[in-house]
Amino acid sequence: MKVKSNWSYEEFSAFAMLYAATIDSHIAPEEEALIKQRLGEADYERVKSVFEQCSDHECIETILSYHDKYMSDEAGRQRILDDFRQVFTADHRYSPMEQEMMHIFKQLL
């Protein structure tokens, strides 16, 4: 799957947040609401459709492909990590699995 390389930060962030939200194998309604709030319904559905067509490997490659555009400095990395943290805590839980994934994201980015 070839993902667009010209997404706005909001589109990229929504894609990355969808990936983060599925770490525990499902997207909680609170997580989905948080992500939708960033884009609006139509854009959310478009990004989600792309996301659903990607394998785990393709999702990670896509997120990393935006490194130079949105995560090349500490402020950019912190911004996306904050987005991940918002998803992980949207359902008012921050599970050990989510905490470990946050650690892995920090290492990758």
C-alpha positions in Angstrom: 0.0 0.0 0.0 1.4 3.4 -1.0 0.4 6.0 1.5 0.4 9.7 0.6 3.5 11.5 1.5 1.9 14.9 1.5 -0.5 14.6 4.5 -1.0 17.5 6.7 0.2 17.1 10.3 -3.4 16.4 11.4 -3.8 13.7 8.8 -0.5 12.1 9.7 -1.2 12.4 13.4 -4.6 10.7 12.9 -3.0 7.8 11.1 -0.3 7.4 13.8 -2.9 7.7 16.5 -5.1 5.0 14.9 -2.0 2.8 14.9 -1.4 3.6 18.6 -5.0 3.0 19.4 -4.9 -0.5 17.9 -2.0 -1.7 20.1 -4.5 -3.5 22.4 -6.2 -4.9 19.3 -9.2 -2.6 19.2 -10.0 1.1 19.0 -12.0 2.2 22.0 -14.9 4.6 21.4 -13.1 7.3 23.4 -10.0 6.9 21.3 -11.9 7.1 18.0 -13.8 10.2 19.2 -10.4 11.9 20.1 -9.0 11.2 16.7 -12.2 12.2 14.8 -12.1 15.5 16.6 -8.8 16.4 14.9 -10.1 15.9 11.4 -13.8 15.9 11.1 -15.8 12.9 9.9 -15.0 12.8 6.2 -11.2 13.2 6.6 -11.2 10.8 9.5 -13.0 8.1 7.4 -10.5 8.7 4.5 -7.4 8.3 6.7 -9.0 5.3 8.6 -9.7 3.6 5.2 -6.0 4.0 4.3 -5.0 2.7 7.8 -7.2 -0.3 7.5 -5.5 -1.4 4.3 -2.0 -1.3 5.9 -0.2 -4.1 7.6 1.6 -3.4 10.9 4.9 -3.1 9.0 3.4 -0.6 6.5 2.0 1.5 9.4 5.3 1.7 11.0 7.0 2.5 7.7 4.4 5.2 7.0 4.9 6.8 10.4 8.7 6.7 10.1 8.5 8.1 6.5 7.2 11.4 8.0 10.2 11.7 10.3 11.9 14.5 8.4 8.7 16.3 7.8 7.2 16.3 11.3 9.7 14.7 13.8 13.1 15.9 12.8 13.6 17.9 16.1 12.8 17.3 19.7 9.7 19.6 19.6 8.3 17.5 16.7 9.0 14.2 18.3 7.4 15.4 21.6 4.3 16.6 19.7 3.6 13.2 18.2 4.5 11.4 21.5 1.9 13.7 23.2 -0.6 12.6 20.6 0.1 9.0 21.3 -0.2 9.6 25.0 -3.6 11.3 24.5 -4.8 8.1 22.7 -3.4 5.8 25.3 -5.2 7.7 28.1 -8.4 8.6 26.2 -10.2 5.7 27.9 -8.9 6.8 31.3 -6.5 3.8 31.5 -2.8 3.6 30.6 -2.2 -0.1 30.5 1.3 -1.7 30.9 1.1 -2.6 27.2 0.4 1.0 26.2 3.2 2.1 28.5 5.6 -0.3 26.8 4.5 0.9 23.4 5.2 4.4 24.4 8.7 3.4 25.3 9.1 1.7 21.9 7.8 4.8 20.1 10.3 7.0 21.9 13.1 4.7 20.8 11.8 4.6 17.1 11.3 8.3 16.7 
